[in-house]
Amino acid sequence: MISSGQRTLRSFAIALALSVAPIAAYAQQPAESAVLASYADIAHAGFEDALITARTLDAAIDALIADPSVATLTAARDAWKAARIPYQQTEAFRFGNPIVDEWEGRVNAWPLDEGLIDYVDASYGSESDSNALYVANVIANPILTVDGVAVDATEITPALLQDSLQEAAGIEANVATGYHAIEFLLWGQDLNGTGPGAGNRPFTDYSTADHADRRAAYLKAASTLLVSDLEEMVGNWTTDGAARAALPELGIAAILTGMGSLSFGEVAGERMKLGLLLHDPEEEHDCFSDNTHMSHLNDAIGVRNVYEGKYTRVDGTVVEGPSLSNLIAARDAALDTEITALLDDTVARMNVMVARAEAGEAYDQQIGEGNVEGNAVVQAAIDGLIAQTRGIERAVALLELADVTIEDSDSLSNPDAVFQ
């Protein structure tokens, strides 16, 4: 039998344990500086992987140019797809860091008026009220006129693409550089609408076709520029790099801003819901290659990487450290469990979309009008992104961060505006 004195002592011990436990858990939370350091380490590793795979792509492009064939064109396309995997996972570092945001348009701007670059099908049209360079075709035309000024494009170089053509005349659709310009030059236009099939550019575009040498020069210039741009961003995340150095002032808000904005306004809204509302294949992110399902999946994985403070590199090694998850768990374990589950659920929903694409129904077919089942699969992934954004917002509230603004999208918040 337990005496009254023993009961009193036991009650005191339980009460003391209950009062100390939350304090102890809170004390175990990582320092903000440690979380930011591992976040920067993951950014550096991710951009370094993007650079490594871009160099592999550049070598494959060299091989295509040296000996155009079905085999070398296929190898270059495969290298492009492989290069997209680590790059897309780095998109979680956007929105929260101005150094990344100012740079990003050089490598991943989209959508593009591809007639600026090369020949297009007659269905593309011959003019645009909003873009005088809509069918400028720099590959076929060594002299261009931009805003009334002649531009000498006799020699196609990285400098020409970056300084004279990228967003020429101040028009965002004049995308001359980056992954999507290269994608267009490897696949050509996807003229299949929401039917099966990606772009089908022949390898002879680099051998016997008109302007083959200039097309090869453009492709090489774009690839060279992609490598140099990624080298710059890797440098920005080194120990004394500018993007890493900006983190102490930006704080944890930068991580949550990136996670929330990429999840909600960018991917769920502009890249997914807009195309689903319009049932428009022109609104798919990797539209020439039919690789959009993989880009969306890797964006979702990138957001989860940032939250968990863990990234698996292309060589299989793992970079990890104190994380936002640790920080949240120390204050509210249930919320951390909830956010982790939401992030996992989104990745799972994306994988359903990926499996469908790999079984033969590409993303542009999934968003096609009348494809009830495919539409539902895409909407489920969008719903996952929206749900995880709500979890991110709860994390912002828990940490009492006033300087987090999550990008919005009319596609989600005001869909009627999309049709106006």
Order of alpha helices (4+ residues) and beta strands (2+ residues): alpha-alpha-alpha-alpha-beta-beta-alpha-alpha-alpha-alpha-alpha-alpha-alpha-beta-beta-alpha-alpha-alpha-alpha-alpha
